[in-house]
Amino acid sequence: MSSTVKREGHGIKLSFYDFGATPFFASQQDQRFSYCLYVPESYSETDTKTYNLVVIVHGTGRTASQYRDRFADFAEKNDCIILAPLFPVGIIQKDELSNYKRIKFHDIRYDEILLSMVDEVAAKYRLKDNRFMMYGFSGGGQFSQRFFMLHPERLTAVSIGAPGVVTLLNSDYDWWVGTRNIEALFGKKINLDAMREVKVQTLIGTEDNLTWEIAIPRDSAFWMDGADLMGENRLDRIEALAKSFETQGIRVRRDTVAGVAHEPFRVIEPAEAFFTDVVQGRY
């Protein structure tokens, strides 16, 4: 099909490249960032059918399109549109890898950039409502759990996969360790009632126990008071996160994958199963 073919969309003209696995689109809020989509073959510009939105947040390796492609079958089976943002390495600081993981980096608010991408998708396609599901593994798991704390009213479900560093619902410590100064940093308070309405999954491989990438020694620039509260490895830390949620009345579905280490594409199946249960009302 020629790229000049136009198809009527959600109030705007859609092209061939707005369906299936799309190219990357520059964020209209900040063109340093971009996103790609997967739009199911069933999507018709002449229909009234609505679709759930699933946001898949990449890890440090920035494999956004690979995640998008791996969730494509799930999207087809469950009438979901996949949005995979790309937050490049080296924004502001050369070679800086973790810019997006703690949401705020210099003057950049990555949560707001992500929400602007969601708004762009909502303007183009028929979505069920303004809430969506979110999955992230490793660095994406860090982003997802913190986005959940800041914007639970925008989520129906969140799957948090093997974050190397976690923020606990602990008001005795500042961000990123805890949430004491969250209102000063982000202009928002923790909304526990809204968090309790979100379906939550934690996800990790049983052999994900290496610490070389996630250790935070006291002489590190990243060290903060309380950084040792979360445990030594990802298994300790995701359990500390789950318990932190549960202490506040937030239900958590814990899923582990036997024999798997820190291998992002080997833990996707239970994330898809979780989202399928949510979409089909079985959770």
N, C-alpha and C positions, 0 to 999 in steps of 0.2 A: 504494500500500500504506500502511496506517495505521502511524504511528510506534509504536503499541502492540503491533504484531505482534512476537512473540518467536521467535527461532530458536536452537536449542541449539548452543552453541559449544564451545570448548576448555575444558570444565569450568565455564563460566559461561553465562548467558543472553545471546544477542546480539540486538540490535534491528535494524530496517531501516537505521538510520543507522550500523551497524557494517560495512556492505558498500559496495562501489564507492568513490566519492569521499566520504570522511567529513567531518563537521564537525571543528573543532579541539577537542581534548581537553586539559584542564589537566593538567600534570604533577602526579602525586600526591606527588612528592618536594618540588617547589617550584612553587607555583601561579602564580608570575610568568611561567612558561614553559609552552608548549603545543606540540601537534603535531597534524598531520592525516595521514590514511592514504589509500592506494588499495588496495582489496582486490578481486582479480579476481572476475569473475562466476562463474568456475568453483568458487570456494570454497564448499564445502558443509559445514554443521555435522554432517551425518550420515556424512561420508566419513572416510577415514584419510589421505588425500593430504596431504603436507607441502609447504611453500612456502619459497623463499628470501626473505630480507629484504634490501631495499636502502634505505639511509639517504641522503637527498638534503639536503645542507646549503646553505641560501640564502646569498647574498652580502649586501652592505651594504644593498641595496634591500629585503631581507626578503620576497622574492616566493616564499614557501614553497609556497603552494597552486598557483601557476602552474607551478613545477617539478613538483609532484605530478601535475598534470594532463598535462603534457607527457611524463611517463614512463608514463602509464596504458597506452598501447598496448603498450609494451615489457613491462609487468607482465602484461598479458593473454596475450601470446604466450609468455612464459617462466615462468609460474607463480611470480611474485614479488609480494610485498607491499611497497608503498612507504611509508616513514615519512619525513615532512618536518617537522623541528622548527622552531619559531619562537622566536627569541631577540630580544626587542624592543629598540629603541633606548631609551637613557635609564635603564637599570637602575643604581641607586645614584647615578650622575652624570647630570644632566639633559643630554639631547641627545648623550650619548656613543654613538658609532656602532660602535666596534670591540670592544666588551666580550668577545665570545665567541671572537674570532679567535685569541687567544694562550692559550686554554684556561682560564687562571686570571685572575680579575678581582676584586680585593679578596678577599672570603672565598668567592667563587663558583667552583666547579669545573665548568665547562661539559661536560667529558668525563664526569663522574659523572652530571650531569643527563641527558645523552644516553643513557648506559647504563641509567639508571632508566626512561627512555621505552621502550627496547628490552625491558627486563624486563616492562613493562606489556603490550606487544604480544605477547610470548612467552607471557604468562599467558592471553591472550585467544584467540590463533590458533595453529594448528599450524605451527611453523617447523621447518626441517630440522635445525638445530642452533643453538648459541649464537654462531656466527660469522655475519657479514653482510658485504655489500658497501657501499661508501661512495663518494659522488660529491659534490664541491663545486667551485664556480667562483668566482673572485675571492676575496671574504672567506670563502666556503665552502671554497675551495681552501686558504686558510691554515689553517682549522680542520682540514680533512681530513688535510693532511700532518703536522700536529702530533699529531692523534689517532693516526695511524698510528705515530708514534714512541713514543707512550705505551702503546698498546694493540694491538700487532700480533697478539696471540693471539686477539683478537676479530674479526679481519678475514680474509675470503678474498680480497678484492680492494679496491683503492682507486684512484679516478680523481681526479687533482689538476689542476684547471683554472685556469690563468692567475692564480696568486696574486700579489698586489701586493708582498708581503713574504714571504720564506722563512726558515726555520730550517735551517741546514746541520748535518749530522752531524759536528760539529767540537767536540772536547772542550777546545779552547783558549779558548773564549768562553762566556760565560753566556747563558742563555735570555733573549731570544728569538733572538739571533744564532746561538748554538750550544747545546751540551748539557752544558756543564761542571757546572752546578749543578742538573741535572734531578732528582737524587735528593732534594736538600734541598727543592726546590719541590714535587715531586709524590709523593715517597715511592716512586719507581720508577726502576729503572735501564734504560738502553737495552738491549733484547734483540735483538741483531743476528740471531741464529739464527731467531727468530720473524719478524722483518722479512723475511728472505730467503724465507720460505714464502708471503708475501703477493704476489699478482699486482698489479703497479703500472703505472699509465698516467699520463703527463703529457700535457696537452692545452692547446693555445693556437692562436689565429688568427695568421697570418703578419704581419698588420698591427697587432698589439697592442703598439704601441711608444710610446704616450704616457706621460709621467711626471708630469703635473700632480697626480695624486691620490696617488702613491706615493713621491714624493721625500722623503728624510729629511735635511734640512740639519743641520749640526752644532749649531745653536742650537735645534733642536726638542727638546721634552720627551721625544720618542720615541727620540732618538739614543742609541746605545750604542757602545762600542768594538767595532769590527768590522762596523758596519752597512754599510760600503762594500764589503764582500767579495762581496756577491751580485750586483753589477752595477747598471746604470742603469735598465733598463726590465723589463717583465714577461718579454720574450723572453730577456734575459740571465739573469734570476733563475730562471726555470723550468729553464733549461739548467744553471745552477749547482746547483740542487737535484738534478736527475737525475744529474749527475756525482758529487755528494756521496753519493748512494745507491750508485751503481755502484762507487765507490772501496771501499765496504764489502761488495761482493759481492751487492748487491740489484739484480736485473734490472729494467729499466725499458723499457716500450713507449712510445715517443715518437710522438704524433700531432699533426699540425698541420692547420689548415683554411685553405686558400688564400684570400687576399683578404678575410679577416675580421679586424676589429679587436676591441675589448673588448665583444663582443656575446654575452651569455650564451646566448640561445636559438638561436644559429646554430652552436653547437659541441656540441649535445646528441647528434646522430646518432653521431659516433665514440665517445662515451661509452657509448651504448647498444650499439654494435657490440662494444666491448670487453667489456661485461658479458654480452652474448649468447655470446661466445666462451668466457667463464669458465663460465657456466651449462651450456653444451652440451659442455664438455670439449674445446674446440678450441684453447684458449690454449696 
